[in-house]
Amino acid sequence: MPTDFLPIAVLIALATVLAFLVVLIGHLFGPRRPTATKLEPYESGMRPYGPGQRRMPVHFYLVAMLFILFDVEIVFLLPWAVVLRQLRLFALIEMVVFIAVLLVGFVYAWKKGALEWE
């Protein structure tokens, strides 16, 4: 069984090594001529205002992560719906438990104010 996954492991290791190698070669041999114009943030043709590395509120990332989390969890409902007739009561009980855990997480995020958009 583990030998079946050996080609996949080799491919992942090779891709990782190659990615690090390409970045390292670019960093070592790439031209570095920083100027004030090159160091300015790019604002899609608009005149930039403020520093290029200003702090962003973490709230945007939190909302995005919660959306991805709940969206991916909801995707698990489709395979369940396909095999529901074959698994019968067992599948129904398992999905009720799954949705209950998902609902508890959603209510917790809601009560903590993670879904409030200000």
C-alpha positions as CSV (number, residue, x, y, z in Angstrom):
1,M,0.0,0.0,0.0
2,P,2.7,2.7,0.9
3,T,4.5,1.8,-2.3
4,D,1.5,2.9,-4.3
5,F,2.0,6.4,-3.1
6,L,5.7,6.5,-3.7
7,P,5.5,8.2,-7.2
8,I,3.2,10.9,-5.7
9,A,5.7,11.5,-2.8
10,V,8.6,11.7,-5.3
11,L,6.6,14.2,-7.4
12,I,5.8,16.4,-4.4
13,A,9.4,16.3,-3.2
14,L,10.7,17.2,-6.7
15,A,8.2,20.0,-7.1
16,T,9.2,21.5,-3.7
17,V,12.9,21.3,-4.4
18,L,12.5,22.8,-7.9
19,A,10.3,25.7,-6.5
20,F,12.9,26.5,-3.8
21,L,15.7,26.2,-6.4
22,V,14.0,28.6,-8.9
23,V,13.5,31.2,-6.1
24,L,17.0,30.8,-4.9
25,I,18.5,31.2,-8.4
26,G,16.4,34.3,-9.0
27,H,17.4,35.8,-5.7
28,L,21.1,35.1,-6.3
29,F,21.5,36.1,-9.9
30,G,18.6,38.5,-10.5
31,P,19.3,42.2,-11.0
32,R,18.8,44.5,-8.0
33,R,18.6,48.2,-8.8
34,P,16.1,49.7,-6.4
35,T,15.0,53.2,-7.1
36,A,12.4,55.4,-5.4
37,T,10.0,54.9,-8.2
38,K,10.3,51.1,-8.1
39,L,9.8,51.0,-4.4
40,E,6.5,52.9,-4.6
41,P,3.3,50.8,-4.3
42,Y,1.5,50.2,-7.6
43,E,-2.1,51.6,-7.5
44,S,-3.4,50.7,-11.0
45,G,-2.3,53.9,-12.6
46,M,-3.5,56.1,-9.8
47,R,-1.2,58.3,-7.8
48,P,-0.3,56.3,-4.6
49,Y,-1.1,57.8,-1.3
50,G,0.3,56.8,2.0
51,P,3.0,54.2,2.7
52,G,3.0,51.0,0.7
53,Q,3.0,48.7,3.7
54,R,0.2,50.1,5.9
55,R,-1.5,47.9,8.4
56,M,-4.6,46.1,7.3
57,P,-7.3,45.1,9.8
58,V,-7.3,41.4,10.6
59,H,-11.0,41.4,10.5
60,F,-11.1,41.1,6.6
61,Y,-8.9,38.0,6.8
62,L,-11.1,36.5,9.6
63,V,-14.3,37.0,7.6
64,A,-12.6,35.4,4.5
65,M,-11.3,32.4,6.5
66,L,-14.7,31.8,8.1
67,F,-16.4,32.0,4.7
68,I,-13.9,29.5,3.2
69,L,-14.3,27.2,6.3
70,F,-18.1,27.1,6.2
71,D,-18.2,27.0,2.4
72,V,-15.9,23.9,2.3
73,E,-17.9,22.2,5.0
74,I,-21.2,22.7,3.2
75,V,-19.6,21.0,0.1
76,F,-19.6,17.8,2.1
77,L,-23.4,17.7,1.9
78,L,-23.4,16.8,-1.8
79,P,-21.7,13.4,-1.5
80,W,-23.8,12.6,1.5
81,A,-27.0,13.4,-0.4
82,V,-25.9,11.1,-3.2
83,V,-25.4,8.0,-1.0
84,L,-28.1,8.7,1.5
85,R,-30.5,6.0,0.2
86,Q,-27.7,3.3,0.5
87,L,-26.5,4.2,4.0
88,R,-30.0,4.9,5.4
89,L,-30.3,5.8,9.1
90,F,-26.5,5.7,9.7
91,A,-25.9,8.4,7.2
92,L,-28.7,10.5,8.5
93,I,-27.4,10.3,12.1
94,E,-23.8,11.1,11.0
95,M,-25.0,14.2,9.0
96,V,-27.1,15.4,11.9
97,V,-24.0,15.3,14.1
98,F,-21.9,17.0,11.4
99,I,-24.4,19.8,10.9
100,A,-24.8,20.2,14.7
101,V,-21.0,20.7,15.1
102,L,-21.0,23.1,12.1
103,L,-23.9,25.0,13.6
104,V,-22.2,25.2,17.0
105,G,-19.1,26.7,15.3
106,F,-21.2,29.1,13.3
107,V,-23.1,30.3,16.4
108,Y,-19.8,30.7,18.3
109,A,-18.4,32.9,15.5
110,W,-21.6,34.9,15.4
111,K,-21.7,35.5,19.2
112,K,-18.0,36.5,19.2
113,G,-18.8,39.2,16.6
114,A,-16.6,37.6,13.9
115,L,-19.3,38.1,11.3
116,E,-20.0,41.8,12.0
117,W,-18.9,44.0,9.2
118,E,-18.0,47.5,10.3
